[in-house]
Amino acid sequence: MDVLTLSFLAPILVYTLSVTVTPGPNNLMVTASGVNFGYWRTLPHITGIFIGFFSLNILVAAGIGAVLLAVPQLHWALKIAGSVYLLWLAWNIATAGGLGKAADGEAKPMRWWQAALFQLINPKAWAMAITGIAAFSLSGDAYWPSALAVASMFALVTYPSCSLWALLGMQLRRALQDDRKRRWFNGVLGALTALSVVFILL
């Protein structure tokens, strides 16, 4: 089967769009970054998600995902590490201060390499990658071309999906010039990010 046919790529596009555009740790973080730093300063964060998620899909295709599923202890270790880091990020979002700075005045948007590395401990990203590779990769000689097609489609939809949330944050930025409103909004986003840990550990 030709992996470049519309009949093969269309279902992958539908799947990748549906799982990347929905709320999750990455989208909540880029929304908060859009509010506090604007879209252009959030773009390296989005680029890091692009690089990290593509790399994660390649690792899953190479067999790392199967190892996680076969060894429950490793799977739980990933969930715990990801959850702890998410709680730390949630606290930083919730306690952010003025536009472009936190309560201590030292806040900076997430760098691309930080966002890329975060994908390695992001349980939702692992679940999406494992499901995508398992559902759409083909057997035999078509395995790697089809797996690369899945990874590439995930990477391609990262920019529009995350940009949508970051631009939403940037639009909200205009309505959140008041410190009290912005702190309230950051608190809500931080709480939602922390809440995602509950779903990760279920």
BALOBA-1460 file (C-alpha; in Angstrom, 3 decimals):
// residues 202
<rec num="1" residu="m" x="0.000" y="0.000" z="0.000"/>
<rec num="2" residu="d" x="1.295" y="3.447" z="-0.935"/>
<rec num="3" residu="v" x="1.579" y="5.482" z="2.260"/>
<rec num="4" residu="l" x="1.173" y="8.733" z="0.328"/>
<rec num="5" residu="t" x="-2.355" y="7.988" z="-0.852"/>
<rec num="6" residu="l" x="-5.230" y="10.148" z="0.351"/>
<rec num="7" residu="s" x="-7.062" y="7.104" z="1.690"/>
<rec num="8" residu="f" x="-4.118" y="6.372" z="4.000"/>
<rec num="9" residu="l" x="-3.251" y="9.928" z="5.047"/>
<rec num="10" residu="a" x="-6.773" y="11.328" z="5.567"/>
<rec num="11" residu="p" x="-7.616" y="9.157" z="8.627"/>
<rec num="12" residu="i" x="-4.224" y="9.999" z="10.154"/>
<rec num="13" residu="l" x="-4.897" y="13.706" z="9.655"/>
<rec num="14" residu="v" x="-8.310" y="13.414" z="11.319"/>
<rec num="15" residu="y" x="-6.824" y="11.502" z="14.270"/>
<rec num="16" residu="t" x="-3.830" y="13.792" z="14.781"/>
<rec num="17" residu="l" x="-5.920" y="16.952" z="14.576"/>
<rec num="18" residu="s" x="-8.535" y="15.620" z="16.979"/>
<rec num="19" residu="v" x="-6.000" y="14.699" z="19.666"/>
<rec num="20" residu="t" x="-3.656" y="17.680" z="19.300"/>
<rec num="21" residu="v" x="-6.244" y="20.468" z="19.223"/>
<rec num="22" residu="t" x="-8.043" y="19.322" z="22.368"/>
<rec num="23" residu="p" x="-7.036" y="20.657" z="25.822"/>
<rec num="24" residu="g" x="-3.977" y="19.059" z="27.337"/>
<rec num="25" residu="p" x="-0.728" y="20.030" z="29.079"/>
<rec num="26" residu="n" x="0.917" y="21.464" z="25.949"/>
<rec num="27" residu="n" x="-2.093" y="23.512" z="24.890"/>
<rec num="28" residu="l" x="-2.733" y="24.856" z="28.382"/>
<rec num="29" residu="m" x="0.912" y="25.903" z="28.698"/>
<rec num="30" residu="v" x="1.045" y="27.678" z="25.327"/>
<rec num="31" residu="t" x="-2.219" y="29.450" z="26.174"/>
<rec num="32" residu="a" x="-0.690" y="30.717" z="29.414"/>
<rec num="33" residu="s" x="2.440" y="31.703" z="27.498"/>
<rec num="34" residu="g" x="0.331" y="33.539" z="24.935"/>
<rec num="35" residu="v" x="-1.327" y="35.516" z="27.720"/>
<rec num="36" residu="n" x="1.869" y="36.365" z="29.563"/>
<rec num="37" residu="f" x="4.373" y="36.723" z="26.700"/>
<rec num="38" residu="g" x="2.444" y="37.033" z="23.423"/>
<rec num="39" residu="y" x="2.488" y="34.749" z="20.378"/>
<rec num="40" residu="w" x="5.933" y="35.482" z="18.967"/>
<rec num="41" residu="r" x="7.719" y="34.870" z="22.263"/>
<rec num="42" residu="t" x="5.720" y="31.619" z="22.558"/>
<rec num="43" residu="l" x="6.807" y="30.396" z="19.109"/>
<rec num="44" residu="p" x="10.040" y="28.734" z="20.379"/>
<rec num="45" residu="h" x="7.851" y="26.799" z="22.858"/>
<rec num="46" residu="i" x="5.671" y="25.587" z="19.978"/>
<rec num="47" residu="t" x="8.774" y="24.709" z="17.947"/>
<rec num="48" residu="g" x="10.043" y="22.625" z="20.859"/>
<rec num="49" residu="i" x="6.753" y="20.726" z="20.962"/>
<rec num="50" residu="f" x="7.114" y="20.134" z="17.203"/>
<rec num="51" residu="i" x="10.655" y="18.746" z="17.558"/>
<rec num="52" residu="g" x="9.976" y="16.781" z="20.726"/>
<rec num="53" residu="f" x="6.763" y="15.168" z="19.548"/>
<rec num="54" residu="f" x="8.233" y="14.139" z="16.193"/>
<rec num="55" residu="s" x="11.202" y="12.584" z="18.012"/>
<rec num="56" residu="l" x="8.870" y="10.842" z="20.462"/>
<rec num="57" residu="n" x="6.942" y="9.248" z="17.598"/>
<rec num="58" residu="i" x="10.189" y="7.959" z="16.116"/>
<rec num="59" residu="l" x="11.137" y="6.442" z="19.486"/>
<rec num="60" residu="v" x="7.736" y="4.771" z="19.727"/>
<rec num="61" residu="a" x="8.061" y="3.433" z="16.180"/>
<rec num="62" residu="a" x="11.507" y="2.056" z="17.098"/>
<rec num="63" residu="g" x="9.948" y="0.008" z="19.901"/>
<rec num="64" residu="i" x="10.240" y="2.133" z="23.051"/>
<rec num="65" residu="g" x="6.459" y="2.337" z="23.312"/>
<rec num="66" residu="a" x="6.177" y="-1.443" z="23.332"/>
<rec num="67" residu="v" x="8.723" y="-1.608" z="26.158"/>
<rec num="68" residu="l" x="6.646" y="0.808" z="28.244"/>
<rec num="69" residu="l" x="3.521" y="-1.240" z="27.684"/>
<rec num="70" residu="a" x="5.354" y="-4.472" z="28.498"/>
<rec num="71" residu="v" x="6.942" y="-3.155" z="31.710"/>
<rec num="72" residu="p" x="4.246" y="-1.564" z="33.916"/>
<rec num="73" residu="q" x="6.843" y="-0.214" z="36.359"/>
<rec num="74" residu="l" x="8.430" y="1.908" z="33.625"/>
<rec num="75" residu="h" x="5.007" y="3.110" z="32.535"/>
<rec num="76" residu="w" x="4.185" y="4.193" z="36.084"/>
<rec num="77" residu="a" x="7.595" y="5.829" z="36.508"/>
<rec num="78" residu="l" x="6.892" y="7.907" z="33.405"/>
<rec num="79" residu="k" x="3.468" y="8.885" z="34.730"/>
<rec num="80" residu="i" x="4.877" y="9.919" z="38.111"/>
<rec num="81" residu="a" x="7.771" y="11.907" z="36.603"/>
<rec num="82" residu="g" x="5.422" y="13.632" z="34.182"/>
<rec num="83" residu="s" x="2.893" y="14.363" z="36.912"/>
<rec num="84" residu="v" x="5.490" y="15.890" z="39.258"/>
<rec num="85" residu="y" x="6.807" y="18.121" z="36.488"/>
<rec num="86" residu="l" x="3.280" y="19.130" z="35.473"/>
<rec num="87" residu="l" x="2.484" y="20.118" z="39.057"/>
<rec num="88" residu="w" x="5.614" y="22.266" z="39.109"/>
<rec num="89" residu="l" x="4.580" y="23.891" z="35.824"/>
<rec num="90" residu="a" x="1.031" y="24.381" z="37.150"/>
<rec num="91" residu="w" x="2.419" y="26.213" z="40.180"/>
<rec num="92" residu="n" x="4.531" y="28.483" z="37.956"/>
<rec num="93" residu="i" x="1.535" y="29.269" z="35.744"/>
<rec num="94" residu="a" x="-0.751" y="29.925" z="38.709"/>
<rec num="95" residu="t" x="1.728" y="32.247" z="40.447"/>
<rec num="96" residu="a" x="2.741" y="34.221" z="37.342"/>
<rec num="97" residu="g" x="2.763" y="37.946" z="37.984"/>
<rec num="98" residu="g" x="2.581" y="40.807" z="35.480"/>
<rec num="99" residu="l" x="2.601" y="40.450" z="31.719"/>
<rec num="100" residu="g" x="5.955" y="39.054" z="30.714"/>
<rec num="101" residu="k" x="7.125" y="38.377" z="34.232"/>
<rec num="102" residu="a" x="6.353" y="36.265" z="37.279"/>
<rec num="103" residu="a" x="5.975" y="37.303" z="40.894"/>
<rec num="104" residu="d" x="9.760" y="37.467" z="41.210"/>
<rec num="105" residu="g" x="10.106" y="39.404" z="37.943"/>
<rec num="106" residu="e" x="12.248" y="36.705" z="36.332"/>
<rec num="107" residu="a" x="9.739" y="34.727" z="34.209"/>
<rec num="108" residu="k" x="10.672" y="33.805" z="30.663"/>
<rec num="109" residu="p" x="8.754" y="31.809" z="28.065"/>
<rec num="110" residu="m" x="9.711" y="28.149" z="27.825"/>
<rec num="111" residu="r" x="12.703" y="27.590" z="25.571"/>
<rec num="112" residu="w" x="12.435" y="25.230" z="22.604"/>
<rec num="113" residu="w" x="14.679" y="22.574" z="24.124"/>
<rec num="114" residu="q" x="12.727" y="22.607" z="27.390"/>
<rec num="115" residu="a" x="9.462" y="22.083" z="25.497"/>
<rec num="116" residu="a" x="11.077" y="19.337" z="23.403"/>
<rec num="117" residu="l" x="12.373" y="17.466" z="26.453"/>
<rec num="118" residu="f" x="9.015" y="17.839" z="28.188"/>
<rec num="119" residu="q" x="7.456" y="15.597" z="25.536"/>
<rec num="120" residu="l" x="9.581" y="12.706" z="26.816"/>
<rec num="121" residu="i" x="7.786" y="12.834" z="30.186"/>
<rec num="122" residu="n" x="4.403" y="14.003" z="28.909"/>
<rec num="123" residu="p" x="2.101" y="11.000" z="29.430"/>
<rec num="124" residu="k" x="-0.544" y="12.361" z="27.045"/>
<rec num="125" residu="a" x="2.071" y="12.698" z="24.299"/>
<rec num="126" residu="w" x="3.177" y="9.094" z="24.859"/>
<rec num="127" residu="a" x="-0.425" y="7.863" z="24.737"/>
<rec num="128" residu="m" x="-1.085" y="9.777" z="21.516"/>
<rec num="129" residu="a" x="2.112" y="8.517" z="19.875"/>
<rec num="130" residu="i" x="1.636" y="4.881" z="20.909"/>
<rec num="131" residu="t" x="-1.986" y="4.880" z="19.748"/>
<rec num="132" residu="g" x="-1.157" y="6.604" z="16.465"/>
<rec num="133" residu="i" x="1.750" y="4.331" z="15.562"/>
<rec num="134" residu="a" x="-0.161" y="1.200" z="16.577"/>
<rec num="135" residu="a" x="-3.307" y="2.181" z="14.690"/>
<rec num="136" residu="f" x="-1.842" y="3.446" z="11.425"/>
<rec num="137" residu="s" x="1.543" y="1.829" z="10.842"/>
<rec num="138" residu="l" x="1.651" y="-0.963" z="8.292"/>
<rec num="139" residu="s" x="3.519" y="-4.249" z="8.405"/>
<rec num="140" residu="g" x="6.494" y="-5.457" z="6.424"/>
<rec num="141" residu="d" x="8.460" y="-3.124" z="4.165"/>
<rec num="142" residu="a" x="5.794" y="-0.439" z="4.579"/>
<rec num="143" residu="y" x="6.316" y="-0.201" z="8.346"/>
<rec num="144" residu="w" x="8.868" y="2.618" z="8.491"/>
<rec num="145" residu="p" x="7.370" y="4.687" z="5.647"/>
<rec num="146" residu="s" x="3.964" y="4.459" z="7.324"/>
<rec num="147" residu="a" x="5.381" y="5.185" z="10.798"/>
<rec num="148" residu="l" x="7.235" y="8.203" z="9.416"/>
<rec num="149" residu="a" x="3.993" y="9.364" z="7.822"/>
<rec num="150" residu="v" x="2.284" y="9.234" z="11.234"/>
<rec num="151" residu="a" x="5.167" y="11.065" z="12.930"/>
<rec num="152" residu="s" x="5.264" y="13.700" z="10.197"/>
<rec num="153" residu="m" x="1.512" y="14.270" z="10.348"/>
<rec num="154" residu="f" x="1.690" y="14.738" z="14.126"/>
<rec num="155" residu="a" x="4.530" y="17.207" z="13.671"/>
<rec num="156" residu="l" x="2.723" y="19.141" z="10.935"/>
<rec num="157" residu="v" x="-0.474" y="19.640" z="12.932"/>
<rec num="158" residu="t" x="1.495" y="20.797" z="15.982"/>
<rec num="159" residu="y" x="1.979" y="24.328" z="14.657"/>
<rec num="160" residu="p" x="-1.657" y="25.107" z="13.753"/>
<rec num="161" residu="s" x="-3.064" y="23.359" z="16.833"/>
<rec num="162" residu="c" x="-0.707" y="24.933" z="19.367"/>
<rec num="163" residu="s" x="-0.779" y="28.263" z="17.545"/>
<rec num="164" residu="l" x="-4.553" y="28.334" z="17.889"/>
<rec num="165" residu="w" x="-4.232" y="28.090" z="21.679"/>
<rec num="166" residu="a" x="-1.333" y="30.555" z="21.855"/>
<rec num="167" residu="l" x="-3.249" y="33.075" z="19.728"/>
<rec num="168" residu="l" x="-6.263" y="32.576" z="21.966"/>
<rec num="169" residu="g" x="-4.005" y="33.464" z="24.882"/>
<rec num="170" residu="m" x="-2.714" y="36.508" z="23.034"/>
<rec num="171" residu="q" x="-6.275" y="37.694" z="22.396"/>
<rec num="172" residu="l" x="-7.109" y="37.186" z="26.058"/>
<rec num="173" residu="r" x="-3.976" y="39.163" z="26.940"/>
<rec num="174" residu="r" x="-5.742" y="42.322" z="25.786"/>
<rec num="175" residu="a" x="-8.599" y="41.697" z="28.181"/>
<rec num="176" residu="l" x="-6.277" y="40.804" z="31.053"/>
<rec num="177" residu="q" x="-4.264" y="43.996" z="31.411"/>
<rec num="178" residu="d" x="-5.701" y="44.355" z="34.908"/>
<rec num="179" residu="d" x="-3.416" y="42.552" z="37.380"/>
<rec num="180" residu="r" x="-6.293" y="41.059" z="39.360"/>
<rec num="181" residu="k" x="-7.978" y="39.572" z="36.282"/>
<rec num="182" residu="r" x="-4.699" y="38.215" z="34.957"/>
<rec num="183" residu="r" x="-3.787" y="36.575" z="38.253"/>
<rec num="184" residu="w" x="-7.237" y="35.018" z="38.381"/>
<rec num="185" residu="f" x="-6.851" y="33.702" z="34.827"/>
<rec num="186" residu="n" x="-3.353" y="32.339" z="35.510"/>
<rec num="187" residu="g" x="-4.716" y="30.654" z="38.633"/>
<rec num="188" residu="v" x="-7.472" y="28.952" z="36.619"/>
<rec num="189" residu="l" x="-4.999" y="27.744" z="33.966"/>
<rec num="190" residu="g" x="-2.645" y="26.519" z="36.664"/>
<rec num="191" residu="a" x="-5.490" y="24.631" z="38.344"/>
<rec num="192" residu="l" x="-6.512" y="23.049" z="35.023"/>
<rec num="193" residu="t" x="-2.925" y="22.010" z="34.363"/>
<rec num="194" residu="a" x="-2.743" y="20.447" z="37.839"/>
<rec num="195" residu="l" x="-6.099" y="18.751" z="37.242"/>
<rec num="196" residu="s" x="-4.722" y="17.024" z="34.159"/>
<rec num="197" residu="v" x="-2.490" y="15.045" z="36.547"/>
<rec num="198" residu="v" x="-5.592" y="13.328" z="37.903"/>
<rec num="199" residu="f" x="-6.476" y="12.012" z="34.445"/>
<rec num="200" residu="i" x="-2.883" y="10.932" z="33.847"/>
<rec num="201" residu="l" x="-2.805" y="8.823" z="37.003"/>
<rec num="202" residu="l" x="-6.201" y="7.180" z="36.490"/>
